[in-house]
Amino acid sequence: MNGLNFLYKPTRPALRLALASFALAGLAVVTALAQNGSMSPYQDEGDGISAGGNWMEYQSVDKMTGAKKVRFELLANNAFREDPDYKPRVELFCSNGKMNMAEFNPGVRLPPPNRPGFWGQPQLEVEVRTDDVHNYHGWNWVRDQVLSMDKGTTRGMIGAQVFNIALPNRNGREIAEFSPAGINLNSVRQACDLTPKKPSRD
């Protein structure tokens, strides 16, 4: 019986060697991801590369039109209480050298719209801080998941050190805190025709 146990139970040195091998393999994967960027959550989009600072850049090509598409993503420094594992994010979607849209995704279900836009579209009013300037904006409410940011705020953000967004949700008022400094402004200009602009008070 002892002989059979020996066949099924690894010795302690062998077990340690196996665990060390797994740890080294995991470290190699983490190192490769850190060097090459991050994997994209979107189909047909290449893995991300650093766009400077805390920004990531993802590229793809539209299969029907051949348009070159670029997405810039900035994760918040914090998460909302409802989902502590998913950080809010700002995304810039650009195609053929022009910005199509800029979105704020809080990572939690949005509250209902609280105001109409100019054309009657549903909007949610948020408070935005860009460096030492803070304003209130009505952003278009999209699928109760994301808010469409205005171009002026987006231009202020890419040239700022501090960018915070406060909005109401089921846990009360919460603030997504971003550090947008360091983005490669030449890349953003080429991919989105977007340049920074110092924000002004409304």
C-alpha positions as CSV (number, residue, x, y, z in Angstrom):
1,M,0.0,0.0,0.0
2,N,2.8,2.4,0.8
3,G,4.2,1.7,-2.7
4,L,0.9,2.8,-4.3
5,N,0.8,6.0,-2.2
6,F,4.2,6.9,-3.5
7,L,2.8,6.7,-7.0
8,Y,0.0,9.1,-6.3
9,K,1.6,11.6,-3.9
10,P,4.2,13.9,-5.2
11,T,7.2,14.4,-3.1
12,R,7.6,17.9,-1.5
13,P,10.6,18.9,-3.6
14,A,8.6,17.9,-6.8
15,L,5.6,19.8,-5.6
16,R,7.7,22.9,-4.9
17,L,9.3,22.7,-8.3
18,A,5.8,22.4,-10.0
19,L,4.5,25.4,-8.1
20,A,7.6,27.4,-8.9
21,S,7.1,26.6,-12.6
22,F,3.5,27.8,-12.5
23,A,4.6,31.0,-10.8
24,L,7.3,31.7,-13.4
25,A,4.8,31.0,-16.3
26,G,2.3,33.4,-14.7
27,L,5.0,36.0,-14.3
28,A,6.0,35.7,-17.9
29,V,2.4,36.2,-19.1
30,V,2.0,39.3,-16.9
31,T,5.3,40.7,-18.1
32,A,4.3,40.1,-21.7
33,L,1.0,41.9,-21.2
34,A,2.8,44.8,-19.5
35,Q,5.2,45.2,-22.4
36,N,2.7,44.8,-25.2
37,G,-0.3,46.7,-23.7
38,S,-3.6,45.3,-22.8
39,M,-6.1,43.0,-24.5
40,S,-9.1,44.7,-26.2
41,P,-12.6,43.8,-25.1
42,Y,-13.9,44.6,-28.6
43,Q,-14.1,42.2,-31.5
44,D,-11.7,42.9,-34.5
45,E,-9.7,45.4,-32.4
46,G,-6.0,45.0,-31.9
47,D,-4.5,44.8,-28.4
48,G,-3.8,48.1,-26.8
49,I,-0.6,50.1,-26.8
50,S,0.3,52.9,-24.5
51,A,-0.9,56.3,-25.7
52,G,1.1,58.1,-23.0
53,G,0.3,58.6,-19.3
54,N,-2.6,56.4,-18.2
55,W,-4.1,56.2,-21.7
56,M,-4.3,53.2,-24.0
57,E,-4.8,53.2,-27.7
58,Y,-6.6,50.5,-29.7
59,Q,-6.7,50.3,-33.5
60,S,-9.0,48.5,-36.0
61,V,-10.1,48.7,-39.6
62,D,-13.8,48.8,-40.7
63,K,-14.3,45.6,-42.7
64,M,-16.8,47.2,-45.0
65,T,-15.5,50.7,-45.6
66,G,-11.8,50.2,-44.9
67,A,-11.9,53.2,-42.5
68,K,-9.1,53.2,-39.9
69,K,-10.6,53.3,-36.5
70,V,-8.8,54.3,-33.3
71,R,-10.1,54.2,-29.7
72,F,-8.4,55.9,-26.8
73,E,-9.3,54.7,-23.3
74,L,-8.6,56.2,-19.9
75,L,-9.5,54.4,-16.7
76,A,-10.4,56.2,-13.5
77,N,-8.3,56.1,-10.4
78,N,-11.2,54.7,-8.4
79,A,-14.3,52.6,-8.7
80,F,-17.9,53.2,-7.6
81,R,-19.3,51.3,-4.7
82,E,-21.8,49.4,-6.7
83,D,-19.1,47.6,-8.7
84,P,-15.7,47.9,-7.1
85,D,-14.1,45.6,-9.7
86,Y,-14.9,47.8,-12.7
87,K,-13.4,51.2,-13.0
88,P,-15.2,54.0,-14.7
89,R,-13.6,55.0,-18.0
90,V,-13.6,57.7,-20.7
91,E,-13.3,56.5,-24.3
92,L,-12.6,58.5,-27.5
93,F,-13.9,56.9,-30.7
94,C,-12.2,58.2,-33.9
95,S,-12.5,57.2,-37.6
96,N,-10.4,58.3,-40.6
97,G,-8.8,61.1,-38.7
98,K,-12.0,62.5,-37.1
99,M,-13.6,62.1,-33.7
100,N,-17.0,60.3,-33.9
101,M,-17.8,60.5,-30.2
102,A,-16.5,60.6,-26.6
103,E,-18.2,58.6,-24.0
104,F,-18.1,58.3,-20.2
105,N,-18.8,54.8,-18.9
106,P,-19.3,54.8,-15.1
107,G,-19.4,51.0,-15.0
108,V,-22.7,51.1,-13.1
109,R,-26.3,51.5,-14.2
110,L,-27.1,55.1,-14.9
111,P,-30.0,56.8,-13.1
112,P,-32.8,58.0,-15.4
113,P,-32.3,61.2,-17.5
114,N,-33.1,64.4,-15.6
115,R,-33.3,66.9,-18.4
116,P,-34.0,67.2,-22.1
117,G,-31.3,68.2,-24.6
118,F,-31.7,70.9,-27.3
119,W,-33.5,68.4,-29.6
120,G,-35.4,66.8,-26.8
121,Q,-33.0,63.9,-26.4
122,P,-32.7,62.5,-22.9
123,Q,-29.7,63.9,-20.9
124,L,-28.2,63.5,-17.5
125,E,-26.7,66.5,-15.8
126,V,-23.3,65.9,-14.3
127,E,-20.7,68.1,-12.6
128,V,-17.3,68.2,-14.2
129,R,-14.0,69.4,-12.8
130,T,-11.2,70.1,-15.2
131,D,-8.1,71.3,-13.2
132,D,-9.4,74.4,-11.3
133,V,-12.5,74.9,-13.4
134,H,-15.8,73.1,-12.7
135,N,-19.1,73.3,-14.7
136,Y,-22.4,71.5,-15.1
137,H,-23.1,69.7,-18.3
138,G,-26.1,67.8,-19.8
139,W,-24.7,64.8,-21.5
140,N,-26.8,62.5,-23.8
141,W,-28.0,59.4,-22.0
142,V,-27.2,56.3,-24.1
143,R,-28.7,52.9,-23.3
144,D,-28.7,53.6,-19.5
145,Q,-25.0,52.7,-19.6
146,V,-22.9,55.5,-21.0
147,L,-23.0,59.3,-21.4
148,S,-22.0,61.1,-24.6
149,M,-19.5,63.8,-23.7
150,D,-19.5,67.2,-25.4
151,K,-16.5,68.1,-27.6
152,G,-15.5,71.2,-25.5
153,T,-15.2,69.1,-22.3
154,T,-13.2,66.4,-24.2
155,R,-10.7,69.0,-25.5
156,G,-10.3,70.4,-21.9
157,M,-9.8,66.9,-20.5
158,I,-6.9,65.9,-22.9
159,G,-4.9,69.0,-21.8
160,A,-5.7,68.7,-18.1
161,Q,-3.9,67.2,-15.0
162,V,-7.2,66.6,-13.1
163,F,-10.5,65.5,-14.5
164,N,-13.4,64.5,-12.3
165,I,-17.0,63.6,-13.0
166,A,-19.7,63.7,-10.3
167,L,-23.1,62.1,-11.0
168,P,-26.0,60.8,-9.0
169,N,-26.6,57.1,-8.7
170,R,-28.3,54.6,-6.5
171,N,-25.6,55.1,-3.8
172,G,-26.0,58.8,-3.8
173,R,-23.5,61.2,-5.5
174,E,-20.2,59.7,-6.5
175,I,-17.2,61.1,-8.2
176,A,-15.0,59.3,-10.9
177,E,-11.5,60.7,-10.6
178,F,-9.2,60.7,-13.6
179,S,-5.5,61.6,-14.3
180,P,-5.5,62.4,-18.0
181,A,-2.1,64.1,-18.2
182,G,0.5,62.6,-20.4
183,I,-1.5,61.5,-23.5
184,N,0.4,61.8,-26.8
185,L,-1.3,64.9,-28.2
186,N,0.1,64.3,-31.7
187,S,-1.5,60.8,-31.8
188,V,-4.9,62.3,-30.7
189,R,-4.6,65.1,-33.3
190,Q,-3.8,62.7,-36.1
191,A,-6.4,60.0,-35.2
192,C,-9.2,62.4,-34.1
193,D,-8.4,65.9,-35.3
194,L,-8.6,66.9,-31.6
195,T,-6.5,69.4,-29.8
196,P,-6.5,70.5,-26.2
197,K,-8.4,73.7,-25.1
198,K,-8.2,75.4,-21.8
199,P,-11.7,75.1,-20.2
200,S,-13.7,78.2,-19.2
201,R,-16.3,78.7,-16.6
202,D,-19.9,78.7,-17.9
